[in-house]
Amino acid sequence: MHPIRLTLALSLLLGPLASLLLPAGVALAASCGDSPSQAAAQGAYRADPTWLQTLDRDGDGIACEDNPAPYDFTLVGQSALKPPPAEALSLQPPKPGCIYFPETRHNLCGGFRAYWEQFGGLAIFGYPLTDEFVDPATGRVTQCFERARFEWHPGA
């Protein structure tokens, strides 16, 4: 039999038995690919800290930092954006009491700011693409972001 085939055959036959033959406390090799997410890998690491050697490469106690993040978004705000009024798109200076984003030169104020901060901020909604404006189609105060469009619905 060819040496590579023999090695492969022995590995396939004996590999599952190896875990039964290891003394207690010896860690089996685990990889981040064994977990569907970073949170699952962190749970496995906390349950068995001997996995540290393979799940926590930089030794900071956080396992599989490169596994998929809890959110996976695409920047579609600009392509899906209904054209707002020109004044909403015009670049603005910073306003008092608002968060100003020099990246897009737009402000985030009031109730939209509170919602943005409470429910994910930059990671979820992205940068503002407009300042607040009244949407002519709905009559509602609106603000567009990279991954969201906020509309103000008082009393809702």
N, C-alpha and C positions, 0 to 999 in steps of 0.2 A: 504494500500500500504506500502511496506517495506520502512523504513526511508531513506535508501541510495538511492533507486530508486526515491523517492519523491524529495530529495535534488538534484539529478542529473537532473531530469526533470525540476525543477524550475531553476536550473543554465542554462540549455540549452535554456529555454524559456526567461528568464529575462536577461541573460548575454548580448545579443546584445542591449537591451534597456538601459543598464547601462550607456553607453557612451552618450546617449541622455539626461540622467538625471543629469550628473555631471555638476557642475558650471564651467563657463569659467575659464581657467587657471589651472585646476586640471589635472595633468598628468595621462594618462592611463599607465598601466604597459606595457612595451615593452621589448623584449628580443633580444639578438644578433641573435638568430635563425630566427628572422623575416626578416633578411637581408641576401642576398646571399653572400656578401663579406664585408670586413672591410670598403672598400670605400663607399659602399651603406649605411652602418650603420652610418658612419661619416657624410654623406650627410643628413640623417634623423635627426641626433643629431644637426647639424648646423641649420636645418630648424626649429627645436623645441627643444630648450635647456632644457625644462622641462623633457626631456627623460634622462637627466644626471643620475638620480638615478639608472636606470637599464642598460644603455648602457656604462657608464663610471665608472666601479667599483672602480678604484683606484684614481679617481678625477684629472687625468692629462689632461683632455680635449680631449683624444683620445678614441673614442667609439669602443667597440668590438675588442680589440687588438688580441684576440685569434681566430677571424674568419679566414677563409682561406686566405692565402697570395696570392698576385697577380700571383705568379709563383708556380708551383708544379712540382718538378723534382725528378727523381730517379737517383742515381749514377750508370750509365751504362758504363762510359768511359772505365774502365778496361776490362769489359767483351766483349765489342764490338771493342776493340782496335786491329787493325792489328798489328802484332808484328813489332815494329820499330827496327832499328839496335841496337845492344847491347850498342853502345856508347851513344845513346840517352837515354837509361834507366839508365845508370850508374849515381850514385849519384854525385852531383857537389858541389863545394864550391861556395860561393857568388861571383858574377861578378860585377865590377863597372858599374854603370848606369842601373842596372837591379833591379827588385824586386826579392828578394830571399825568398823562402818558406821553412823554416826549417821543416815543416810538411812532405814535400815530397822530400826535398833537391834538388829542381830544380829552375832554374831561368826563369824569364819572361822579355824579352828585346825588344827594338826597336818597329817596327810596330805592332807586336803581343801584346806587352804591351799596346800601345796606344789604340788598338781596344778593348782589354780586359777591360781597365779602362773606356772607353767611353760607352760601351754597356752592362754593368752589373757586371763586375768583378767577385768576388768570389761567389756572390749569384746566378749568372746565369751560369757561366762556370765552377766553382769549381777550385780546385788546379791543377797546372800543374803536369802531370804524366811523362812528358819527358822534356828535353831541346829541342831547335830547332834542327831539323835534315833534311837531304835531303831524301825524300821518294824514295827508289830505283824504285818503280813501276811508279811513276809520274814524278820524277825529280824535284819536287817542295819542297821548304822549308816548313816544317810542324812542328806543335807542338800539342801534345795531352793533353787534360784536362779531369777532371772527367766527364764533361757533354758536351764536344765539341772536335772537331778536327779542328785546324786552318791550312789552306794552304795559302801560299803567292802566289798571282796572280798579278804580277806587271802590272800596266796599266789598271787593270780591274775596 
